[in-house]
Amino acid sequence: MKDVKRTNKTLLTIAVLASLIVPLFIKARFMQHILVMVVLYAVLGQAWNILGGYVGLVSIGQAAFFGLGSYVSSYLLVEHGINPWVGFILAGLITALFGFLIGLPVTRLRGRYFAIATIALGQVMKVLFENWERVGAATGLMLPLVKEGLSTFQFHTSKLPYYYIGLAMLGIIILFMRYMERSRLGYYFKAIREDEDVATALGINKTAYKLIAIAISAGITGMCGTFLAQYSLYVEPEYMFNHNISVTIALIAVFGGTGNILGPILGSAILLPISELTRAWMGSTGTGIDMMIYGAFIVLICVYQPQGLMGVVRNIQARARAQVQQARRGANV
């Protein structure tokens, strides 16, 4: 057991060092772009994981929060000159509040009805912003090009600074998730996921904790929207509220494995490069191919490993423990 734990710590250390050092040697801007998308969607996957993995609320409308967050910071910057980092924080707070308010009626729903409600929310937000002249309607908002630097949240010569900002976001989310897993909040989330009625019988206010989960998930997703807005320097409803964003976030989490921290990271590290490389290779003729590939992967996972890639990892770890124990018993004999 100690050998396996030592191996896990060694692998984790190698992974952390690689994520910090290896990107420094990647000069191709497209490959840097892929790295940025991997860390961004890893964070988005963690936000979805709080809802779908820990509480059991399957959301297919995360683009509503993502798009809202992107517009909050972009509007404040374009119309009022407010620093993007201030907009980043405000986007998180506003989308968290929006998620909480939306959750008041939506948390009364369960299962597929909750999922359908989130799909509707995403579409409503898209139509609303397409017709809202104050924020550019269907045309959207073009962010001003300013001097690059951390203070302005703009980088023109390289995409790597965006990667490291995204990596820092991911690190903070991982620390929060580790704390949450060991806290009363995490235990209550899991109790609601396993059986809402039993959780209520135990005195857990399921509505309150569902609202907390939605608010946290929405806030994180909204800040990711700000990140992408600063990365692309342009926001418009068709892109920021696109339903494919919601589907991709959910698929990444499910593919990697829900209810744990590493699952969404694995899912993003595998699916996002495939998606970006497929789009680059196929161009406009391959529209939708990436979603077909996602679908094929999900079918395979659902059939052969319902727990996602983390299920495969756990099986490997279990075999390793068994082999270590067997070797020790043989040595003692």
N, C-alpha and C positions, 0 to 999 in steps of 0.2 A: 504493500500500500504506500509506504513512504517512497519507494522507488518510483512509483507511478506519479505521485504528487510532485516529486523532484523533477521528473521528466516534463510534467505539465508546466511547472514554473519556468523551466529552461526554454520550452517552446514559446511560452508567453513572452519571455524576455527577448528572445530572438525576433518574434513578430513585432514587438514594440520598437526595437532598434531598427529593424528593416523599414518600418513605416516612417521612421524619422530620417534615415540616412539614404536609402535607395533612391527616393525621388530626386535628391540633389544631383544625381547623375543622369537624369532623364531630361533631355534638351528639346525633344520634339514637342511642339505645342499641343498637338492632338493627343499624344500620350499623357501629357500633363492634364489636359481636359478630362480624360477618362479618370484619372486619379481624383480630380475634383468631384466628378459625378459620383464616384464610389463612396467617398466620405460623406457627401451630402445625403445620398440615399440611405447610407448606413444610419445616419441620424434620424432621417424620416422613418426608417424601418423601426428604430427604437421607439419613436413616438407612437407609431401604430401598435407596437408590441405592448405598450402599456394598456391600451384598450383591448385589442384582440387577444393578446397572449396572457395577460395577467387578470383581466376582468371578464374576458369572454364576450366583449362587445365588438362585433365585426363591422368595421367602418369601411365603406367603399366610396367615401366622399371627402377624403382628407384634402383634396384639391381646394375645397371651400376655404379651409383655414390657410392653406399654402398661398392661394391667390390673394386673400385678404391681407395677410402679412406683407406680401410683396407690394401691394398698393398702399398700405399705411405708410411705410417708410419712403416709398417713391414719391407719394403726394407731398409729404412733409418736406422732402428735399427739394422737389421741383417748385412748389408753390410758396414755401416759407423758408427755404434755405437751412432747414434743420439738419444737423450732422447725421450721417447715416447710422452711426453707432447709437445715437439717441433714438433714432427711428427704429433701429434693431430691437432695443429694449421695449419701446412703446408698442411695436408690432407684436411682440410676445405677450405683453400685458393685455392689449386690446383683443387679440385673437383668443386668449385664455378666457377673457370675460365673455366674448361672443360664444365660445364653446359652452361655457357655463349656462348662458341664457338659452341657447338652443337645446341644451341637455335637459332643461326643465320639463318640456313636453316629451322629448324623444326618449328619455330614460324609462318612460312608462312602457316602451315597446321592448320586445325580446326577439332574439334570433333573426330570422330573415326579414321580419318587419322593421327591425332597427336598421339593418343593412339597406333596405329599400329606402328608408327615410333619409339616410345619409347620401345615397345616390341623388335623390331629389334635391337635397340641400345644395350639392355641388352644381347641379344644373340651374337652380334658381339664382345662385350667386353669379354664375356666368352670364345669364341673361340680364341680370340687374346691372352689372358693370358694363355690359355691351351697350346699354342704353343710358348710362349715367354720364351726361356731358361734362360735368365738373371734373371728372377724372379721365377725360379723354374718350369716353364711350368705346366704340369698337377699335378706334385707332390706338388707344392706350397712351402711355407716357414715355417720353424719351428722357433718360437721366442725363444731366450735364456732364461733359467730360472735363475733369479737373486734374490737377497735379496728382500724380500717383503717390501713394503712401498709406501707411496703416491708419493714420488719422482720418483720411478721406475715404477709406475702404475701397480704393481703386488701385489696380495694378495693371500696367499696360505692357511692360517689357517681358513679363513672365506670368504664367498662371500658378506657379508654385506657391506664392503667398496665399492665394485662395485655398489651396490644398491644406496648408498648415493651419489656417484659421478654421477650416472645416474639421481638421484633425483635432484641434483644441476643443471645438464644440463636442465632437464625439467623445473625447476623453472626459469632459465634464458630465456628459449624459451617462457614461458608463459608471462613473463614481456615484452619481445620483441613483442609478438603477441598483447598484450593489447595496447602497444604504437602504433603498426602498425594499429590496428583497428580505432584508433582515429586520425590518421595522414592523410595527403593528399595521401600518398602512399596507405593506406588501401582503401580510397574512390575511388581512380583510379582503383585499383584492382577489386573492386566490380562493378564499372561501365563497365569495360571490360567484366566481367563475365556475366552481364545482357544483354548487347548488344554492340558488338564490333563496329558496324557501327555508332551507336549513340555516343559512347565514342569518336570515331575519329572525328565526326562532332563537338563535344564539345571542340576539341583541344587537346585531350589526345593522346600522342604518344603510341599507343597500342603495337607496336613492342618493344620499349624501356622498357616498364613496364613488358611485358612478359619476356623479357630477365633478368630483375632484379629478378622477381619471380623465374625463373628457377635457377639462380645463387644462390640465398638464399637457396632454397630448396635443391639444389645439395650440397652446402657447409655443411649444417646441416647433411644431410644424409651421406656425406663422413666422418664427425667426428664420427658419430655413427658406421661407419665401423671400424674406429680405436679403438673405445671402445670395440667392439666385438673381434677384433684381440687381444687386450691385455687381454681380458677375457678368450678367448679360447687358446691363445698362439700358434695359428696355422692358417694359411690362405691357401686356395687352391681354384681354380676357380669354381669347381663343387659346392662348398658350398657358397662362398662369392658372386658369380654372379648368384646364383640359381633363376630361375624365380618365384619360390614359395615365395621368400622374397618380390618381387615386388607385387605379388598378395595379400599376407598377409597384407602388409602396406596399400594398397588401401582399402581392405575389412575392416580393423580396423577403418579407417577414415569414411568410408561410413556407417558402422554399428553404430558407435557412433553418427554420424551426422557431416556434413561438414559445413564450413563457420562460425564456432564458435570455441572457445578455448577448451571447456570441452568435445566435441564430441570424438576426438581421445583418450582422457584419459579414458573415459568410455568404449570405444570400446576395448582398450588394456586391461583394468582391467577385462573385462568379457571374451573376446575371448582367450587371451594368456594363462590363467590358464587352460581353457578347452582344448586347444591344447596340452600343456605340459603334463597335467594329462592323456589325451587320449593316447599320445605316450608312456608314462611310463607304462600305463595299458596294452595296446595292444602289445607293442614291435614291432618287425619287421613284425609281422602278420597284424598290423594295419596301414601300410604305406598308407598315403593318406586319412585316416579316418578324420583327423583334417580338411583337406581342404573340405571334404564332409560336415562336421558340419558347417564350415564357410559358405558354399554355402547355406545350409538349413536356417541358420540365416538370411542371406542376402535376400533370397527369401521372408521370412516372413516379414522382415522389409520393403522391397520394396512394398509388397502387402498391409500391414496394417499400416505402418508408414514410408512413403517415406523420412521423415526428420530425420530418425535415432532415436536413443535413446533420443537425445536431444529434439526431437519432443514430446516424451512421457513426458519428464521433463517439457517442456513448457506448455503442456496441464494440468498437475497437478498444476503448478503455476497459470495458468489462473483460474482453478476451485477454488484454495485457495483464490485468490484475489476476485473472485465473491462472495464466501461465507463470506469473511470479510466485503465486502461492503454491502451485504444483511443483515448481523447481525447488522451493524452500522445503517442502515436505520430503521431496526426494533426497535433498542434501542431508536432512535430519535422519533419514533412514540409513 
